[in-house]
Amino acid sequence: MPVPPPANAQQVFHGEIVDVYQWPQVQYDGTTATFETVVRPDTVGVLAFLDPHTILLTRQEQPHKPEPFWDIPGGRVDAGETHETACRREFQEETGHVGARWLLWHRRPYVGLFRYEESLFLTTDLTLDPRGNHEDAGERITLVPTPWSEVVRLCLAKKIRTRHAMLAILAMAYDPENQTRLQQFLSAA
């Protein structure tokens, strides 16, 4: 469920994907200013490990973006879905695969100008789904099995679109605690 606006906020715009709210906010000096926030659907993403050293990245094209971009599978959480259900659905739709083992790596609420929650999952033990993938009409997705070292390089070069995924990957690569957590997940039977 998206992070709600403050209780005194009034909705000033309702769109297909986002809603905009405004409210009077008392400042530290006693004056009042109008604040705004955009409430959008929660999002999920998945780092899919083909093996302990290879990630399934996507190279995507969308009609409103001028250049193809690197990303991880994922998307919006639909009404009534849990983050895990949405992640499994998005992963199957974008890759045509299903994962046997899943781990919620983190879930982060955003409560600033944009309000929503973002979850990152890990999966492994992938198999092809006989239903195949089901891209949205506005996306072209190429699956790219990518060595872990290249994934880290892409993150260091800020080439992966999903920033929270880049930060998580860099933590997995360079932070001992995150390295241990990742290795425990990848080595579990």
N, C-alpha and C positions, 0 to 999 in steps of 0.2 A: 504494500500500500504506500503510495507516495507520502512524503512528509507534508503534513497539512500546514497551511499558512497560520499566522496568529489568529486568535479567536475574534479580534476586532477588524480583521481584513474584509474588504468588500471585493467581490469578483467584478472586474472591469472588462474582461475579455474571455470568451470561451471559444477555443479553436478545436480543430480535429485532433490535435495531439496535446496541446498545452492550454492551461488556463492562467490568466494574469490577475493578480490581486494587488490592491493598494490599501494602506492603512496609515493613520497619523501616528508618528513615533516621537515621543518626548525625548529630546536630546539632553546631554549632560548639563548644558547651560540653561535649561528650562524652556527653550524654544521647541516648537514642534515642526517636524518635516514630514513630507509624504514619502513613505518607503514602498517599494514594490518587490514582488517575487513572482516567479514563474513556477507553477506546479506542473510537473511532467510525469509520465509513467516511469516506474522503476525500470532499471536495466540489469541485464545479466550478461556475463561473458564466461567463456570456458577455455582453459589451457588444456588441450587434448594431446596426451602423450602417446605417440605411436609406439615408442619404446623409451627407455630412460634418457635417451640422448636426442630424441627427435620430436618436435612439436608440429602439429597440423595447423599452419597458418592459412589465412585466406588472402588472396589478392582480389580486391573488389573494385568494381566500377559502378557508379550511380549517375543517372543523367544530370543531376544538379551539381555534381562535383567535377571540376575540370580535369583532374588527374586520377588514375587508378591509385589505390592505397592499400597498404598492409594492415591487417587487423586480425583479431581472433574471432571465432564464431560467437554469436550472441545477438541480443536484441532487447526489445521491450517486453516487459511482463504484462500479459493481458489481464483484464479484470477477472477476478476469481482465481487466478493462478498463484501458486507459491513461487518463490524464486527458483527453487530446484526444478519444479515442473516446467517453468518457462525456459530454464536453461537446457533441459533435456530436449524440449520441443525445438527450440532455436537451433541447437546443435544438429539434430536430425534433419531439420529443414535445410540448413545451410551446407551440410556436409554429406548427408546420406548415410551417416554412421550412427551407431549407438555405443555408449560406453557402459562397461560392466561395473566399474568401481568409480565412485564419485566422492569428492571431498569439497566442502565449503571452505575456501581459503580465507575469504573475508567478506564482510557485509558492511558497507559504509553509508551512513546517511549524510546527505548534503542539505544544509539549512540556510544557505545564503540567498543570493539572487535567484538561483535555481534550487528547487526542493524536490528531492527524490532519493531513493536508496539504490545503491549499486552493489551487486554481488559478483564475486569471482569464484568460479568452481574449477577444480581439476578433475580430469577423467582419464582413464586408461583402460586397457583391455578392450580395444575398439573392434567392432565388427560392422560390416556393411549391412544396412537395413534394406530388405528387399523392396521397400517402397521407394527407395532412391531419395534424392534431395528435391526440395520444392522451393526454389528461389522466388522471392517476391518479384512482381512485374518490373520494379524499378531497381533491380540489382543484377549484376553479373558477377558470379563468384567462381574463382579458380582456387582449387585446393593445392597448397604447396607444402609438402613435407619438408621441414626445415631443421637442420642440425641446431642443437641447443646453442652452440657457440655463435652461430649466425643470428639466432633470435636475440641473444644478448647484444650483439653488435648493432642490430636494427634498433634496439631500445636505446643504446647509448647515442645513436645518431638521431633519435626522436622520430623514427620512421613508422612506428606502429601507431595507428590512430587512437586506440584506447589507452589513455594515460594511466588509469589505475592498473591496467594490465602491465604496462611498461614498468611502473614502479614495483609491482609485485615480482616481476621477472628479475629485475635488478637486485631486489632483496634476496631472492632465491639464489642468485649467482654470487652475491658478495657478503651476505650476512650469515654468520655461522648458525644462528638459531633457525633462520628460514631454510638454510641448506639442509639442516638436520630434519626439519619437518617435511620437506620435499622428499628427501631420501627415504624417510619412513613410509610415506605414502607410496612411492614408486616401488619399494621392495616388499610391501605387504602382499601376502599370497591371496 
